[in-house]
Amino acid sequence: IRYMQSITRIIVVIALCLVTPEISGFESSDLPIVSIKTGYTEIARDFRISAKIGVICNGPGKRNWVSDEFNHFYGNIEIRTRGNSTAGWPKKPYDFKIVDDQGEDLHVPLLGMAAHEDWILLASYLDHTFIRTPLAKHMSMLTGRWASDSRMVEVVLNGEYQGIYILIEKIARSNRRLGVDRLLPDQISDEEITGGYIYEVSGNKGNFGETRHLRYPNFS
């Protein structure tokens, strides 16, 4: 029964998302609205820029309007364009970190997800159902394993509607996210270095899997 309920929710999300992202005159949505303002500074790929983010979410069954107040969250972020090949597509994916007024990391529970500072906005440019990534991660959760939680949102950048995005938890070592063992620089014995690693396997087009990055630990 729980499985069928999950599939039903997924089908409902597909129905909501089968809307052309490039519509003009965007005013409201059943999905939460994420508004980002950079002061019209271009979002770069190689470094983060400071920006403001506001989230409108009036709750289940209630319409969200771009004219509403930011009733879910409003604050500072540091944002950049993310991805390999996806960074070159017309609809950009983004990686952002929530910070306080002093620039320190700020843990925020966005849209019911566990509090953290690191988040991703997936553009899902080639997957117009917006379901491939959330479905794969949801199926992982059904097995009892951790996977990034996500929510569908509408994104407005500097007053311009960008379309539907997937707001998703960035993979990170944390008791709120991926619970791998913590490693410290002075832990160098055989027993201490056998666990607690996060590798990113990526690539571009035909060379997928050839690019690998050690994301944790990062002692640099």
C-alpha positions, 0 to 999 in steps of 0.5 A: 500500500505504501508503495502504491501511495508513493507511485500515486504521488509521483504520478501527480507530480508528473501531471503538475510538471508537464507544463512548458517551462518557457511560458510567459507571464508567470504569476502563480503556481501550485508549486512553491516559488523560489525567487533569486536576486543577484543584483543582475550580476551574472551567475558564474561557474567557477566561483560563487556570487552573493545573492538573495533568495526568497521562498513562497509556500502557502501550504498544500492545496493553496496557490502560490503567487509571485506577488506573495511575501516570502513566507517560508524563507528569505535570506543570503546565499552564495550561488554558482552555475553547476554541472559539466555538459549541463552548465552549457545548456540554455536552462542552467542548473545551480548550486547554492549555499545559505549563509548568514549576514556574516557569511557563515554557513546557515542551516535551513530546513527548506520545504520540509527537508532536513536543515542544511546549508548546501542545496542544488537547483536541478534544471532537468533540461533534457528530462521534461517529466522532471521525474528521473532523478526524484524517482531514482532517489525515492526508490533508494529511500524505499530500500532503507538507504539514504538518498537526497530528498527533493521538491519541485519548485518554480524558479524566478531569477531577477524577476524573470521566470526560469521554469520548473526546477528540482530543489534537491539536497546536495550530497554531503557528510552530515548526520542530516545527510550522508552518514559516512565516518568523519575523517580528520587530518591526524587520523593516519593509521590503517584502521582510521583511514578505511572509511569515510570517503565520498567520490564523485564520478562524472564526465561529459558525453562519451567519457562519463566515468573517467572524471573522478573527484574526492569530495570528502574528506577535503583537507585543502 
